[in-house]
Amino acid sequence: MELSPEEYGDYWGASVRVAVGVLVVLFGSRFVEPLLAHPEFGATAMGALLLAGLVLLGSFVAVLGLARATRTAVDVELRR
């Protein structure tokens, strides 16, 4: 598969999006961990909501990266 410079850049951009999505989920879970371990209900509920939001955000960004990589690969194969 031969890539043009633009397509190569699209692949790098897609891989960065996937990595950012994974990092958001990993660092978000570490950030929220003290709130989830707190004995008060309010802190635990806030931690759960933050964790759900960060997982949703990270998953969304990672799926956008996967979609961009797939679209680029399909475009390159169809161009052949």
N, C-alpha and C positions, 0 to 999 in steps of 0.2 A: 504494500500500500504506500503510494508516494503522496506526501503531503505538501501543500503549498505553505508558505510562511504563515498565512492567515489561519489555515486549518491547524497548523502546529500550535499556534497561539491559542486557538479555541480549545485544543486538548489540554494545554497547560492551565487555562482558565477553568476548565471543567474539573481538573484534578484539584486545583486550589479550592474550589467550592466544596467538593466532597470532603477535603481535609478540614476546612473551616467548620462544616456541619458536624463532623465527628468531634472536633475540639470543643465546640459549643456544648455538646452533650456531655463530654467528659469533664470539662472544667465547671460546667453548670452543676453537675451532680456533686462535685467536691465543694462548691460554693454553698449549696443548699443543705449539705449534710448536717451541719450544726443545728440548723432550724428543725430538721426532721428528728433529731435526737433530743430536742428540748422537751421538757415535761409539760409545758403549757400547751393547751389546745390551740390557741391563736397562732403561736409560732409554728407549730406543726402544720396547721392548715395553710399558713402562708408559704411554708417550705414546699408543701405538696403542690400548691398552685404555681409557684415559681419553677419547680422541677418540671411540671407538665408543660408549662410554656416554653421552657428552654429545650425540652425534648422535641416539642412540636416545631420550634424554630430551627433547631439543628437538623432535624429530619427533612424539613422543607428545603433548606439550603443544599443538603447532600443530594436530594432527589433532583433538584435543578441542575446540579453538576452532572449527575448521571444522564439526565435527559440531553444536556448539551453534548456530552461525549458521544452518546448514541446517535444523535442527529448529525454530528460531524462525520462519524464513521459511515453512516448511511449515505450521506452526500458524497463522500469520497468514493465509495463503492459504486454508486450510481453514475458517477462521472466517468468511470472506467469504461 
